[in-house]
Amino acid sequence: HMGISRDSRHKRRATGGKQKAYRKKRKFELGRPPAMTKLGAKRIHPVRVRGGAIKFRALRLESGNFSWGSESVTRKTRILGVVYNASNNELVRTNTLVKSAVIQIDATPFRQWYEQHYGVALGAKKAKAAPAAAKKDEKPAEAAAAKPAAEEGPKKQSGHVKAKLALRNKTRTIESAVDDQFTTGRLYAVISSR
């Protein structure tokens, strides 16, 4: 019967000549249909593979584990939609999750981490701080200006925590494009796992 096969006996030689079929298909040469993982309520099927191991075939997913490389922080967050796929526009239209697809994810877990780690609220500060161009030049000054605003609220901080945040803010940098994404509450991400 017909099946997906990973052998090369059915293909032509490099010179263009046809190869004789000297045997039938073998179980160890099998291939399986693509998962075509869609966006939706989590649905994962176990697949028994060679050697008795189990692979987990994701048919629908709604969240994933995403890493912010420059900050070395990883959070589980919701996937909101597929926005670009270099190989096929059809995969964007049908919200199909494949490796190297560009997607949008919920920024909330990363925003919360950033606020706790640096004491700076991303996205919210855009409304009042208009001069974004001057941001790079006067980083420590801006950090110092942003701090009293945070302390005016109910949040109390020990001197040790204040010193720790001040130290972190000395070397803090965030790309303006990423900052803009935080204002919308949606971050762009690329799927790196199969």
Steps between C-alpha positions, in 0.01 A plus 500: 500500500600862462670664796739784572847356449840654580702273272677621187449189289200651326702804393729536202877479526715817497574425134128490417468123458213305656571249774363146500269411789689219669281487812173620646452780750625436851345600832817685606473720188157633586408867523194651668266777386581853627334603826387839357462633855221757523421770753231388745422306818790265577471165320799263503506143370763246608670315213681171557827510306795271424661358810175524695549868583207742505494824304239761579333639189352843570187550288384819675685731738410823679818581694872438496829557681673807357844639571613863496859440397660835583354494853548123550145456625246235397127506566197293402254724317197498272540484121277761337546435128732425209614814318766383253635183346786510251398173336128540445234771548234229531653404837449859622136509391421167669701587819724195458790476747821373342870554565629848398146645482475857635221524756360748751498412869352658812755743650358494856736240661807675359370846597441382856849352520657819361317715752611277788860470376565864405221686679396649165153452354520433126221616272335718764775763508466574126184703565669762717862485376490649152874557427597143416800620296666648807457168679834349393713803594374547855436150625605533866321835531184353352521200733538733797201705381288189451574368847324761719187451292503131591550578868207742520259204481432248777809292408767528773859399429792440733824687448662177386240449225531865390877466473465174306256657250723806462795276416296307243372822342855619435545237231136473393429535127188416303462531127239758400326247271456259792382785723235590239380139498450514877268800459273290277520208745607264222854381436634350179665160541642228274428132562835323533381150593344243271 
